[in-house]
C-alpha cells in the first residue's frame, strides 16, 4: 500500500510540470483573486478607466469586485474538479483551459455544494464551542462528532458527483453517498481528506499582503515562491485524489456513470 502511495505521489508531483502554461495560468488566477480580495477596485486605475468608458463609473465598485472575484473563484474550483474528473476518465495530462463557461458552471455548482455543507458544519462547530465554553462537555463532544460526520458526508458528496458526471443533485443522494464511502474504504477516504485539506493551504489565503510603501526583498521572495507553489500544490493534490479514486474504483469495480 505504501509503495502504491509513493508512486501516486511521484506522479502527482510530476503532473503539473507536464504543462507549464497551466501553472502560470493558475498562479496568475490565484494572485489576481488575492489582489481583488485585498485591495479596493479604485486602486486599479485601468479598470476604472474601462468602467468610465462604458458608462459604469458610478456602479457600485464592491459589486464589481464581488462579480470578478466570484468568476475567478469558480474557474479555480471548476478547473480543480476537471483535473479529478478527467483523471478518473484515464487522462494523464493536465486538462487545457478551454470551454471556460463550462468550467465556471462546474465551479458554481461545486461552490454551492461547499456552501450548503459548510453552513451545517459551521453551525455545528460554533455550537460545540459554545457548549465547551459553558462547560457542557458532553454536548460539546456530541456536536463535534456531528461536525466530523457531516464533513465526511461532504467528502462523500463530492466524490459521488464525480461518479455521476458531476451532477449537482448527486451531492445530496445520501444512500449513494454512504454506499460509495463504504466501497472506497476508511483508509482511502482519509487519504482523500488529507489531500483536500492540503490543496487549500497554498491557495488564495497563502498570498502575502504586500504593502507597496514598505516593499522588502523578503516579501518579494515569498510572493514569487507562493505564486508557483500555490498552483503546484493545488494541481498535484487534485491529481493525487484522482489517482487514488481511479485505483479504488478499478479495484472495487466501481463504474463512472
Secondary structure, 3 states (H helix, E strand, C coil): CHHHHHHHHHHHHHHHHHCHHHHHHHHHHHHHHHHHHHCCHHHCHHHHHHHHHCCCCCCCHHHHHHHHHHHHHHHHHHHHHHHHHHHHCCCCCCCCCCCHHHHHHHHHHHHHHHHHHHHHHHHHHHHHHHHHHCCCHHHHHHHHHHHHHHHHHHHHHHHHHHHCCCCHHHHHCHHHHHHHHHHHCHHHHHHHHHHHHHHHHCCHHHCCCCCHHHCCHHHHHHHHHHHHHHHHHHHHHHHHHHHHHHHHHHHHCCCCC
